[in-house]
Amino acid sequence: VEAGGVVSSTEGSLGYESGSTGVATVTGSGSQWNNSDQLVVGYKGTGTLNVEAGGVVSNSWGYIGRYSGSTGEATVTGSGSQWNNSEQLYVGRSGSGTLNVEAGGVVANTTGYIGYYSGSTGIATVTGSGSQWNNSIYLIVGNSGSGTLNVTNGGVVSNTNGYIGTYSGSTGIATVTGSGSQWNNAGKLYVAHSGSGTLNVEAGGVVSNTYGYIGSSSGSTGVATVTGSGS
């Protein structure tokens, strides 16, 4: 979808059946892919979504790696590039999901999940000045699966409550590194709610919250490390 082109649909899926591969690129100012319902990047197969150079994608629920065995990767890069989810965004719901927000790209949703179900794997990286992942409700890094959040080189992540390693058996790792890199929790931050959680704040990165918990429930394991000038 290029040079101001517009695509509209109810539901969008990239890599629908097992063994399939789907790629969609939305690039250039005014270019849009508007889904009135969900968008799935890697339904049962392999899906890739690229939003570039001011392109805009919108939908209700967003999934990257929806079902077991699926693989999805979404990259939102460049000033003005947006992926707007009016509902939740799953990075690795039951499969493997990767989210890259780069070079001034912006992703928005209500609650964000990285590694939702047991056996899932999710990795989200927000990097570069102006790059943002805005969660209007919660951000959960390792819900029941394995989740990794990297905020680097001036990227910014925001939400109300944040969780790293939510349920028993989950694993969450969050790293905020580099000057200008921020993870802003308007409410609480749990480093291991009932699972295993690790928070690394390095090289001038900043994490903020109201209340902070490290290993909040019986059986949880939490580690937080803050190191480097300005961190």
C-alpha positions as a printed Julia matrix, in Angstrom:
231×3 Matrix{Float64}:
   0.0     0.0    0.0
   1.96    2.98  -1.29
   1.94    6.69  -2.09
  -1.38    7.49  -0.41
  -3.21    4.28  -1.28
  -5.94    3.09   1.11
  -7.12   -0.46   1.88
 -10.22   -1.12   4.02
 -11.39   -4.47   5.41
 -13.17   -5.99   8.38
 -10.49   -8.49   9.5
  -6.94   -8.75   8.21
  -4.69  -11.82   8.48
  -1.12  -12.36   7.31
  -0.03  -15.99   7.21
  -3.45  -17.51   7.81
  -2.97  -21.28   7.52
  -0.07  -23.35   8.83
   2.76  -23.25   6.26
   1.57  -20.02   4.65
   3.59  -16.79   4.47
   2.05  -13.32   4.21
   3.75   -9.91   4.0
   2.1    -6.47   3.99
   3.88   -3.12   3.68
   2.14    0.21   4.21
   4.49    3.03   3.23
   4.29    6.76   2.59
   2.26    9.66   3.91
  -1.47    9.09   3.48
  -1.12    5.34   2.93
  -3.54    3.41   5.13
  -4.75   -0.07   5.95
  -7.95    0.23   7.97
  -9.49   -2.86   9.59
 -12.78   -2.37  11.4
 -12.1    -5.56  13.4
  -8.91   -7.47  14.26
  -5.55   -7.63  12.5
  -3.47  -10.8   12.87
   0.2   -10.91  11.89
   0.92  -14.65  11.87
  -2.45  -16.39  12.37
  -1.29  -20.01  12.07
   1.52  -19.43   9.59
   4.17  -16.72   9.19
   3.19  -13.07   8.89
   5.15   -9.83   8.47
   3.8    -6.29   8.75
   5.88   -3.23   7.81
   4.57    0.28   8.47
   6.99    2.83   7.08
   7.58    6.47   6.15
   4.3     7.83   7.52
   2.03    4.9    6.72
  -0.86    4.17   9.11
  -2.51    0.87  10.09
  -5.64    0.7   12.27
  -7.75   -2.11  13.75
  -9.46   -3.21  16.97
  -7.49   -6.14  18.47
  -3.97   -6.73  17.21
  -2.15  -10.09  17.32
   1.44  -10.95  16.43
   1.83  -14.74  16.52
  -1.74  -15.68  17.41
  -1.86  -19.5   17.5
   0.68  -22.12  18.53
   3.23  -22.66  15.75
   2.67  -19.23  14.22
   5.38  -16.58  13.79
   4.68  -12.9   13.4
   6.81   -9.77  13.14
   5.6    -6.18  12.95
   7.88   -3.19  12.37
   6.69    0.41  12.67
   9.45    2.76  11.56
   9.83    6.42  10.67
   8.26    9.67  11.77
   4.48    9.65  11.28
   4.27    5.87  10.97
   1.52    4.5   13.23
  -0.14    1.26  14.22
  -3.31    2.15  16.09
  -5.1    -0.65  17.98
  -8.33    0.49  19.59
  -8.25   -2.63  21.79
  -5.49   -4.93  23.08
  -2.23   -5.83  21.35
  -0.68   -9.3   21.8
   2.99   -9.82  20.97
   3.13  -13.62  21.04
  -0.37  -14.75  22.06
   0.18  -18.49  21.67
   2.94  -18.41  19.05
   6.08  -16.34  18.53
   5.74  -12.57  18.12
   8.16   -9.7   17.55
   7.32   -5.99  17.65
   9.83   -3.36  16.5
   9.09    0.34  16.97
  11.89    2.37  15.44
  13.03    5.8   14.28
  10.01    7.74  15.47
   7.31    5.16  14.82
   4.33    5.0   17.22
   2.21    2.06  18.38
  -0.94    2.59  20.47
  -3.37    0.17  22.17
  -5.22   -0.41  25.45
  -3.41   -3.28  27.26
  -0.25   -4.71  25.71
   0.79   -8.34  26.29
   4.22   -9.79  25.52
   4.12  -13.6   25.81
   0.46  -14.18  26.68
  -0.18  -17.94  26.96
   2.15  -20.59  28.34
   4.53  -21.63  25.57
   4.35  -18.32  23.75
   7.34  -16.05  23.16
   7.17  -12.31  22.66
   9.86   -9.69  22.09
   9.16   -5.96  21.84
  11.84   -3.37  21.09
  11.22    0.37  21.17
  14.3     2.21  19.96
  15.27    5.67  18.76
  14.23    9.21  19.58
  10.5     9.77  19.06
   9.67    6.07  19.04
   6.73    5.32  21.33
   4.63    2.42  22.52
   1.6     3.9   24.25
  -0.54    1.53  26.33
  -3.56    3.33  27.72
  -4.09    0.6   30.35
  -1.55   -2.11  31.32
   1.68   -3.44  29.84
   2.42   -7.07  30.72
   5.86   -8.55  29.97
   5.46  -12.31  30.37
   1.79  -12.98  31.17
   1.92  -16.78  31.26
   4.61  -17.2   28.6
   8.01  -15.64  27.96
   8.21  -11.88  27.35
  11.07   -9.49  26.66
  10.86   -5.7   26.49
  13.81   -3.61  25.25
  13.68    0.19  25.4
  16.83    1.67  23.9
  18.39    4.8   22.39
  15.68    7.23  23.48
  12.6     5.09  22.97
   9.62    5.67  25.3
   7.04    3.2   26.66
   4.03    4.3   28.7
   1.15    2.57  30.52
  -0.71    2.61  33.84
   0.37   -0.55  35.73
   3.3    -2.59  34.48
   3.93   -6.31  35.13
   7.07   -8.36  34.52
   6.4   -12.1   35.06
   2.71  -12.05  35.91
   1.5   -15.62  36.47
   3.23  -18.7   37.83
   5.51  -20.18  35.16
   5.9   -16.93  33.27
   9.23  -15.24  32.58
   9.61  -11.53  31.91
  12.71   -9.42  31.23
  12.63   -5.66  30.71
  15.72   -3.6   29.85
  15.7     0.2   29.64
  19.04    1.46  28.44
  20.52    4.67  27.07
  19.99    8.38  27.58
  16.39    9.41  26.93
  15.05    5.85  27.14
  12.01    5.73  29.41
   9.44    3.3   30.76
   6.75    5.41  32.38
   4.25    3.59  34.6
   1.55    5.99  35.77
   0.58    3.44  38.43
   2.32    0.39  39.9
   5.2    -1.7   38.59
   5.51   -5.39  39.54
   8.88   -7.04  38.95
   7.65  -10.65  39.35
   4.0   -10.74  40.33
   3.67  -14.53  40.58
   6.29  -15.58  38.03
   9.92  -14.67  37.33
  10.73  -11.04  36.56
  13.92   -9.11  35.8
  14.27   -5.35  35.36
  17.51   -3.79  34.09
  17.91   -0.01  34.01
  21.22    0.93  32.44
  23.35    3.7   30.93
  21.0     6.58  31.71
  17.69    4.81  31.18
  14.8     5.85  33.43
  11.86    3.85  34.88
   9.11    5.59  36.86
   6.04    4.38  38.78
   4.02    5.03  41.94
   4.47    1.81  43.96
   7.13   -0.73  43.01
   7.12   -4.43  43.94
   9.95   -6.96  43.53
   8.67  -10.52  44.06
   5.16   -9.57  45.15
   3.53  -13.02  45.6
   4.56  -16.32  47.12
   6.7   -18.31  44.68
   7.69  -15.33  42.58
  11.3   -14.29  41.89
  12.15  -10.68  41.11
  15.43   -8.9   40.41
  15.91   -5.21  39.66
  19.27   -3.67  38.75
  19.87    0.06  38.24
  23.36    0.87  36.98
  25.22    3.65  35.18
  25.34    7.42  35.34
  21.92    9.03  35.02
  20.03    5.76  35.41
